[in-house]
């Protein structure tokens, strides 16, 4: 797992392929206890009582709550940073909660007239999903593992069958029952023991990404006494089924220790197998597909270090593979008598090497795949007789199959623009690769590919109820030109007939950080926008990973402003080429993508009509100057360390909160999560307060805080759809687009 201002990559992908939201990671501690006094007027909410702010909103629903100003000044490098709303960081102050609830009440009042539209959108979205559904069963030894969902239930049910798919179903975990009594519930780790008798799983009931680990006896259904608090996603078993390995977080929510737990022993005595002292590094835990080795890594944004442990000897100490060297990243995996090493040493886009198990010193590393400047080697999938090399070329992911004996080949994909990734490949001895495929018009599809015979079998394509026909929709990839001449890819999808009618309302989204690619994917929820005449576009701006590591480098640190100007160039190109109606241009981004939205709204507020910033990382300077906040130190290598003057001045030039001015901003919806550990709730709250106090004009500014969730919003599938319907309704209502059903409707202009 790699934390940042955005979900880890697997979470991002699965969110995209199931129930997408306007998505696409930060923090602070303030121990001051300032007075919250202030007059109750028509323009200022009374924060002196728990109910005062909400009462004013109820009495005057068209009047926004105004946060009280309490100025604090921080001087660094001879420059004053003025922060009028630092008091909003006092999470335990009931007056802060009252203010957030007042903002929620104001948002609800302003959007009350869209309730029917929201309900219509929600019913459309639910009407397209298969509520009673079953995942493709995954074979593991003599079992088949799968999940299923039941109509009306928010969460998955984890199941398996022994021997064949005709066998009796065994329910391993019904998340709906576990979630009873909780407004939020999310499963973190889920690992069945090698003998298939025990299940180790973890769960979070607040959204803060601190998980409780439990162990269940699958033969009796009883929980063992073993309970471990404050774990992260990583859980692995030793091969003798009696030892668990897990990762815990420090006070800043940084995964920093690997521990070893013997079943039946008190967790307070668990041995710390690895402790990472450097605050830039996170600890990650995995296991080779061969099941022979536990694989542990310590990773910063630029540097990594790997350790391994024979899973048959779980009581032994970890072994260091190769000592860290600043700026060198590497990952290891196992096949047969060799370790494979993917590294960027003298290879910006990575290369692949291997070394014998008994001779892991660098002098023994042998080149397998050389560096290619035009192709990024993302990772490898290791099977007993095959390697599948996952690489990115010209912005798209592709698979190269390399048999131990025989010539390599690429797996062909049926469309020119698509998203693909391996999934549920649990069998080391298998001769098939299972992968998930989607495009902006093709629903998520699961294939088994025979690696030797070069044939594929479609196992399942996600059903879109209601008569969806992909032929009714079109998808394209075009390019905008940035100010420095760089070509920026844009992925588009629209209902056929929309383009022929002329410039359309267009929804442009972006991210552009951490080298994470925004993939072109299918969304059944998005059809509600396409059917109302929208064109949806993804701007693949620099800072992401679409065009390899140089693409990331050109949008981070002292190149970060390229991310924002690329996005503006994409918007201008879409208008100039007739895709977008300049008076109906909507934009969205989440987390670090919310930074993108905040920055471009300061740079070009005239260009956009309406925006949604989800859990936005917008208080860049205050957050990056506070090392006690989760992710701050680890992300010096992405944004820069503001204690160094050059980075301070550059970051200050684009920090959304610090660059709010008295000017007319577009209509804006800001969403947040009170328990968010990646972007603390106060960043969107402070930004909203400053915008409200400074903006001119009468465009809507709404803050909606989920008071019981974290970075990803609501945890249940129906609750997520309600949130999506609200966000879509904000766009549609602001742009004056019809409130009727989107089915077979190209929308009103």
N, C-alpha and C positions, 0 to 999 in steps of 0.2 A: 504494500500500500504506500502511496506517495500522497501526503496531504499538501494541499495548497488552497488558494482561494477559488475553489471549484472541486467537485467530487473527484476521487481517484478514477482513473480511466475506465476500469470495468463498470463502475457505478454510472459514469456518464453514458457509456454505450447502452447499458441495459435500460437506463431511464429513457434514452432516445427511442429505443425499440419497443417500449411498452406504452407508457402514458406520458408523453412529453409535456413539459410546461415551458414557459418562456425562460429557459434556463441558460445556463451553461454550467480566495480563502484568506481572518485577521483579528485585532483585539485592543484591551487596556484595563488598568486598575486605578481607581481614584479613591483614596481613603478619606478625603475631605468631607465635611458634613455641613454644607452651606445652607443658609436660610433660603426658604422657598417662597418668601412673601412676595406680594404683587397685587396690584389693583385688579378688580374684576370689572372689565369694561366690555364694550361691544367688540373690541379687537384683541383682547388679552384674556386668556383663560385663567381663572382663579385656581392656583395650584396649592393653596393653603389647606385644602381638605381633600380627602380621597375622592369625593364625589363632585367637587366644584367644577372641574373642567368639563366633565361629562354633562353636568346640568346646563351649562351655558350652551354647549353644542346642541342639546335637546331643545333649548329655548330658541336658539337662532341657528337652525341647521345650515344656513348659507354662510355662516361666519366661521372661519378657520381658527383653531386654537393657536395662539402665539406663545411660543416658549419664552420664558423670562431670560433676559440677558444677564449673565454674570461673567464679566470679562476677566480672562486670565491671559497673561503674556509670557511667552517663552522666547528668550533671546539666544540665538546661536549663530555663529559666524557673522555677528554684527547685524543680523536681521531679526526683527520682531515677528513672531508668529502669534497672531491674535486669535483666541478661541473664546467665543462668547457662550458656548453651550457645553462646556466640559462637564458641568454638573449632571448632564444626562447619562454619564457613565456610572452613576451610583445605582447599580442594579437593585440593591435592597431598600432603596428609599421609596416609600409608598407614593411620594409625590411624582417620582419618575414614572412609576407604573400608571399613575393617574393621568399623566400627560400622554403616554402611549395609548391608553384607553380612550382619551379624548380625541386623539387623532383617528383611531379606529371608528369612533362614533361619528366623527365628521365625514370620514370616507363612506361609511354606510349611509349617512343622510344624503350626501351628494349623489351616490349611486342608487338610491332607493328606486328611482323611476326606471331603472334597468332590470329590476327583479324578474320581470317576465322574459326579457331577453336572456338573462343569465339562465333561467330555468329552461328556456328553449334550447340554448346552446348545450347545457348539461345533458338534456334528454337526447339530443342528437349524438353526443359523444358516447353516452352509455349505449345508445341504440346501435352503434357500430362495433362495439366490442363483444366478444364471445364470453358472456359472463360465467357460464359453466365451461371450463377449459382445462386442458391437460397438456403439460409440456411433453416434449419428446423424451421417452425413457432413456436413461443413460446406463449402459451395461458396465458393471464393476464386479469382477469375479463372477459369482453365481447369482448376483442380484441385479435388478433393474430399478434405478432410482428416478423419481420424477416428482413434480409438484402439480397440484391441481387447484383450481379456484371454483367457488360455488356462488351462484347468483345471490346477491344481497350481502355477501361476506366481503370484508375489506381486505383480508390477507390470505396468503397462500397456505395450503396444507401440504406438508412434506410427506411423501409416501415411498414405498418400495414393494416389489414383488420378488419372491424367491424362485429361481429356476426358469420361469417363463412368464410371458406377459399374460398368460391365462391363469396364473396362480392367484391365490387370495391376496387382496391388498392389505398391507400393514401400514397403519398411520404412524409415522415417526414423531411428527410435531404438527399440531394444529395451531397455527399462530393466532387464529381468531379467538381461541379459548385462552391462550396466554395473554392476549391483549385486553381481555375483559377488565373493565375498571380503569383503563388507561386511555387518555386522549391521544397519546402518541405511543407507538411501539414499532421497533425495527430490529430485525435479526441482523447480527453482525457476522460472527463466524459460525460455520456449520460443518463439522467434521466427524464422520463415522470412523470408528476404530478399525485398524487393519483386519481384525477378525469379525467385523460387522456386528458386534454384540453391544457396543456402547456408542452413544452419541454425545459429543461435546459441542455445545452451542452457546452463543452469547446474545444478549439483548440489551437494548437501550430504551428507556421509557420517558426520556425528556428531550432528545434531539441533541444532546451535548456531546455525543460520540464517546461516552465512557460506558463501557459494556460490563455487564455481570455475566460471568461464565458459570454454567452448570453442566452436569454430566448425567445422562439418562441411561438406565439399563433397558435396552430395547427388548429383552426377553420378558421382563416383568412390567415394564412401563413406569417403574419407580425412579425417582430422582435420587442419586447418591448424595451423601452429605457434603461432598466437595462443592464449595462456593467460593468464587474468586471475583473480587471487585476491581473496577477501574482498568479493565483490559481494553485492548484495541481489537482490530479485526483479526489479527494473526493467531491461529490455533493450529497445532500439529501434534500428531501422535508418534511416540516411539513404536517400533514394530512389535514389541512384546505386549502391547495393549495395556500397559500399566502406568505409563509415563506420558504426561502432557507437557507440551512446551507452549508458552504464550508470551505476549508482549504487553507491557504496561506503560502508562503515560505518566509524565511528571506534572507538576502543578500548572505548567503552561500548555498542557495537553499534547506534549511532544512524546511520541513513542520512543522510549530511551532505554528500557531494560528488557532483556530476554530472561524469563524464569523457567525453571524446571519443577514440575509438580508430580509427586508420587501419589496415585490414587489412595484415598483413605487417610492421608496425612494432613495435618492442619496447613492451610495455605500460608499462614504467617511464617512458617519455617521453610518456605520454598527457596531453593538456591537461585541466586542471581548468576546466571550463566554468562551474561554479557551486560555491561553497563557503558553506555555511550556518554562521555563527558562533554564532548563538543556540541554546543547548542545548535550548530548548523546542521547536524546530522539526525536523521530518523532511523530507527531500527525496523527492519522488515523481515518477515519469517515465511518460509515456504518449504516445499519438499519436491524432490525430483520426481518426475513421472515414473521413473524406474523404481521408486519407493526406497531406494538404497540410502539416500542422503537427505538429511535436513539441511536446508540452505538458508543462511542468515546473511543479511547485508546491512551495512550502515551507509546511508546515502545523504549527501547534501545535493544542492542543485548542480554542482560541478564536479563532485568527487565521490567515489564509492570505494568500499572495502568489503570483501566477501569472506565468510567463514562457512565451514561445513562440519557435519557430524554424522557418523555412521548410524543410521536409524536402527540397526540391529544391536547397537551398543549404546543405548541412550544415556547411560550413566557416565560416559566418558566426557572429557572437556571438548569444547569447540576447537577446531583447527583453523588457523589463519591461512587463507589461500594466497594472497599477495597484499603486502602492506600498502596503505593508501598513499597516493601521491597527488598533491593539489592539481586539480584540473583534469585528472584522469578518471574516467568512469569505466566500470566493467561489471559484467554479470557472468555467472557460471551456471552450467547445467551438466548433466551426466548422461553418457551413453556407453554401454559396454565397458571397455578398459580405459576410457578417456573422459576427461572434463573438457567441455567446450567453453570458450571465453569470447564474449562479445565485448569489444572495447573501442573507445575513441582515441586511443593512444596513436598519435600521428595519423589519425583517420577521423576527420570531422564528422562524417556520416556513418562511422563505425565500420569495423571489419570483424571477421570471425577467425578464431584460432582454436587449436586443441592441444592438449598435453596429456601424457599418460598419468593414470591415477597415482602411481608411485613416484612420479617425477614432476611435481607441480611448479618447480622453479622457473622463472622467466626464460632461462636459457633453453628450456625444453619446449617452449611454445612454438607450434607450427602453424603456418598460415593456411587457412581453408578457403576463405573468401576475402579478396583484397578490397581495400577502400575504393568506392566509386563516387566521384563528386556529384553525379547526377541522380544517385539512388541512395536512400537511407535504409540501413539495415535496422529494423525496429526490434525484432526479437526472433528466437527460434523455437519451434515446437519439436521436441525430441521423442522419437519412437525407436523401438528396438532395431529396426532395419531401415529407417528413413529419418532424414531431417527435413522439416518444412521451414523454409526461410521466409519470415514475414518482413516484407520490405515496402517502402513507399517510393513511388516513381511518378513524376509529373503530377503530384498531388493526390494520387490514388494508391490504396494498399493493394498489394498482389502477393501471391504465394509461389515460391519456387520449391519444387519437390526434388530432393537429392537422395536417391537410393544409395545404400552402401555399395551395391553392385549395380551399375547401370548409369545411363545418361540422365542428367537433370532435365526438368521441364517445368513450364509455368502452367498453372490452372487458369483456363480462360474464363472470363466473366462475360455475361450476355449483354451488358449495357455499357455505354461509354462513360457514364458517371454513376458511381455506386458506393456503397459501404460494405465491407466484409471483414469478419474476424473469426478466428477459431473459437470453438465453444465446446465444453463438456467432453474433452478428449482425456478420459481417465485411464485408458488401457494402454500401457507401454508396449505391449506385444501386438497391438492392433495394426492392421494394414490399411486402415481408413482414417481419413481426416474429417472430423465433423466441423462444419463452419456455418455461420449465420450470415445471410446476405440480404441486403435491402437497397433500395434506391429511393429517390423522392417520389416515385410513382409505384414502386413494387413493395408490398408489405413484407415484413420480416419473414424470411424463409430459411429453414434448416436443411442442410444437405449433408449426406455422407459421400465422401469422395474416395474411391478405391485408388490408393497411391500407386499400385503396380499396374493395374489395368487401365487407369486414366478414365474411369467412368464415374458418373455421379448419380445419386438417387435423391430425389426430393422427398424428405420425410414429413415435412409440414410447412405450410404457408399460413401465417396468421390470417384468420378469417376476418373480413371486414363486412359486417352485416349491413343490410340496407341496399344491396345491389351495386356495390362499388365496381366500376369498370376502369382499369388503368388506362384504357384507350381514350378515356374522356379527359385525360390530363397530360400535360406536356412538361418536359424537364430539359434544361439547357445548362451549359457552362459557358460563360463569357468572361472577358477580361477587361478590367479598367486599367488605366495607366496612372501611376502615382507621379508626384511632382518630380521625382528623381529618375523617372523613366521605367521603374519597375512595374511589371505586369502583375496585377492582383486578380486572382481567380474569384469569380462569383458564381455560385450554384443557384439555379432558379427552378421553381415549379409553379404551375398555374393551370387553371381549367381551360381547356381548349375553347376558343372563342373570345376569351378575355383579351388576348394580345391584339386580335383583329379589331377590337372595338376602340383601340387607342390607349393612351396612357391610363393606367389603372391605379387604384390604391395599392401601395406596395409596402410590405413589411420586411425590413432589412434587419438581420440579426448578426452579431459578431462576438468574438471572444478575444483571441490574440495574445495569449500569455502561456508561459511554462512549456512552450513547445508542444502544446496540446492542440490537436487538429479538430476543427469543427467538421463533422462528417455529414455528407448529404444522406439523409435518412427519411424513411416514410413515417408519417404521423396520421393516424386516423382522426385524431382530434383536430388537426390542422385543416382537414377537409371543410370544416365549418367556416373557415376564413376563405379558402379557395372558392367554395361554392357561392360565396357572397361577392366574388369579383376581385379578390386580392391576388396579387403576385407575391409569393414568399421567396426571399433571397437570403443567402448566407454569404457574407463578405469574408473571404479567407485571408485575413490581414496578417501582416508580419507580426511576429511574436508567438504565433502558433507554430505548428510543425508540418503544415501541409506540403511544403517544398523542401523538407529536410532541416538539418541543424542550422545551416546558415540563415534560414527563414526565421528561426527562433532568435538567433543572435542579432538579426537586424531589427528586432522589435523588443529588446530588453535593455536594461541598464541605460547607458547614455544614448541608445537608439530608440527608446520607448515611444517617443512622439511619432515615429513612423506608424505605429499601430493606429493612432488617431487620424493622422492625415490620410492613411490608406483607406480607412472607413469613409471619410468624407469624399475621397476621390471615387469610391464605389457608388456612393449616393449620387454624386454629380453625373457620373457616367450613366446610371440607370435613368436619370431624368433626361439627359441629352439624347439618349438612344430611344426614347419613347416608351420605355417599360413602366416608368413611374410618373404618376400625376404629381407635380411638385407641390400641390396644395393638399395632398393626401399621402404623405410619407411618414410611416410609423417605423420606429426603431426599438430594438430591445437587446439586452445583454444582462448576464447574471454573474455575480461574484466579481472576479477580475474582469469579466465582460461588463459589469456594472461600472467599473472604473472607466472603461472605454466609453460608455454612454455618458457618464458625467463629464469626461474630458471633451467630447465632441459637442456637447450642449454648451459648454463654455466657449468653445472655439467658433462654432457656427450655429447658434440657436435659430437663426433665420432659415436654415436649410430644412429643418424637420418640423413636422406638425404635431406629433405626439410620440411619447417615449415611455417605455417601461424599464426601470432599473431594478433588478431582482437581487436581493442581499448584496448590494453594491459596495465594493471596496473603494470608498471615496475619501476617507479621512487619512490620506496617505502619509502626510508628514507626522501627525500626532501618533499614529499607529507605529510607524517605522522608527520613531524616536523612543518608543517604550519597549525595552527588551523583555518585560514581564508578560507581554501579550503573546498568546500562541502564534507561531509562525514568523514572528518578526525577525529573529536572528537567522532562522533558516532561510529567509527570503532576501537577505542582503545580496545574495548572488543573483537574484532575479531583478530587483528594483534598484539596488545600491544601498550603501550605508550612509544615511544622512549626517552622521557625525563627521564625514569627510566632506569638505566644502563643495567640491565639484559635483558630487551626487546630490547634496542638499539643494544647491541652486537649481539643478536640472529637475529634480523631483518637484520642487516648489513651483516650477514653471507650468506643471500640468495637473497637480493635485486638485481634484474637483472641488473639495470643500474650501480650499484656500484661494480659489480663483472665482468664487461666486461674485457676481457684480450686479449693480442696479441696471438690469436690462430685461427685455421681454424674453422669457424662456418658453419653449413649447409646453403643451399639456404634458403632465408627467405623473405617472404612477410609480411609487417606490414601495417595494415589499421587503419585509424583514422577518427574522425569527428570533424571539427573545432568548432562546437557548443556543443560538448559533455559536460554535467555538471557532469558526474560521473567519467570518466577518461579524464582529460583535454588533449586536442590535443598535448600539449607539451611533455607529457610523451612518447608516441611513437616517436615523432620527436626527442627529445633529445637522446633517446635510439638508434635510427637509426644513428644519427650523431656520437655517440660514437663508435658504432659498425663499422661504415664505416672508422673511423680514426684508429681503432685498429686491426681489423680482418686481418688475413693473407689469402692467397689463392685467387682464382678468383670466388668463389661462388657468386651468385647473391644476392643482398640486395636491396629490393625495398620498398619504403614508398608511400602509396597511401592515400591521405587525401580527404575526401568528404568535400568540402568547404561550403556546405549548409545544413549539417545535423548534428545529434547528435550521441548518443550512439548506436542506433539501425540501423544506416545507412539510406539508401533511404527509403522514406515513401510509394511510389507507388509500386504496385505489380510487374509491368513490370520492373521498375527501380531496384527493389531488385533482380529480376532474372538476369538482366545484371550484377550486382555486383557478384552474385553467379557464373555466367559463367566465369567472369574474374578470380575469385579465383580458380575455377576448372582448367581453362586453365593453370594457373601458375603451379599447381601440375603436370598436364599431360605433359606439355612441358618440365618441369625440369626433369621428369623421362623418357622422350623420348618415351612416349606412344602415339600410332597412333592418328592422327588428324581427322580420318573419323568418321562417325556416330557410336554411341554406340549401336544402336539397334541390338539385336541378335548377339552381338560381345563380345567374352570373352576377347578381348584385345590382344595386342601384348606384347611379353615378351622382 
